[in-house]
Amino acid sequence: MSNSAKLLFDAKYKPGGQHGAVSISNADIYESLAFMQAAHCDDICLIYPSPERVDTAGQLLITETVKVGGKTIKAMLLGVSGISQPQGWSLLVKSFRQAYEKSRA
């Protein structure tokens, strides 16, 4: 196994509110810890859908961070409205990547 840093993402299908907070449930914490243990990883981002458009600048919002031992679980809201439009998926991926990289800076 390589020593490079790993980050897991888990798409959730329970909706989050527009610019609202998403609270990480106990079930999601346990599931996340199991995923991180299996992947030998210390970080996971739980991505909850938001009704915002995929092309909005602030479409990725970190709403909660939970630390368990050396493990970190972050809840994020991601705008998904318009994903079915032409180029919607590509725009979603591009916007997510830009917003995520900005959140790490």
Secondary structure, DSSP 4 states (H G I P E B T S, - for coil): ---S---EEEE--SPPPTT---PPPHHHHHHHHHHHHHHT-SEEEEEEEEEEETT-TT-EEEEEEEEETTEEEEEEEEEEETTTSTTHHHHHHHHHHHHHHHHH-
